[in-house]
């Protein structure tokens, strides 16, 4: 996956950071293809992606973070 994070320090006390995980929205193998016969709780529940999927199942995740030192 491709992750990115950009931050800026506005002062000695205030920092802002914005980022994205899995920016290009990569998807893992479907549960039937990923388990190769091994038990997977996701497959038992009818979920499309394996619990062992390294990309997660929600696609791209954007976030922001602010840090202020008192």
Buried (B, 14 or more C-beta within 10 A) or exposed (E): EEEEEEEEEEEEEEBBBBBBBBBEEEEBBBBEEBBEEEEBEBBEEEBBBBBEBEBBEEEBEEEEEEEEEE
